[in-house]
Amino acid sequence: MDGEAKILETPDAFLKALGERLKAKEGVDTDLAAILTTHILKAAPAPNAIAQAKDAIVKLASERADPPKVEVVNG
């Protein structure tokens, strides 16, 4: 340990840091990482966390499949 005191992390702190590292990693879908961080990467996730994450993923997929239309103005 080279004379340094080992810092003990709580499970919640570890999972939060994991989520932040995931969101910051190059090539990672940040929207999906945010959903995982919000719903799944918790020390004590909600009883329906998987259903909540699934709903958020379906909503994200729906938004991406049907992006807002950009109007083209002739003139």
MODA-V897649 format. One record per pair of residues at least 4 apart in sequence whose C-alpha atoms are under 8 Angstrom apart, sorted by sequence separation. I is the first residue (numbers start at 1). J is the second residue. If there is no record, write none. Layout:
BEGIN
i = <I I>
j = <J J>
END
This chain:
BEGIN
i = <1 9 10 11 12 13 14 15 16 17 18 19 20 21 24 29 30 31 32 33 34 35 36 37 38 41 45 48 49 50 51 52 53 54 55 56 57 58 59 60 61 62 63 1 9 23 28 35 36 37 40 22 23 24 39 23 39 22 40 23 39 40 22 23 39 39 40 19 39 19 19 20 36 19 35 16 35 19 35 16 32 15 16 15 15 31 12 12 11>
j = <5 13 14 15 16 17 18 19 20 21 22 23 24 25 28 33 34 35 36 37 38 39 40 41 42 45 49 52 53 54 55 56 57 58 59 60 61 62 63 64 65 66 67 6 14 28 33 40 41 42 45 28 29 30 45 30 46 30 49 33 49 50 33 34 50 52 53 33 53 34 36 37 53 37 53 37 56 41 57 41 57 41 42 42 43 60 42 43 43>
END
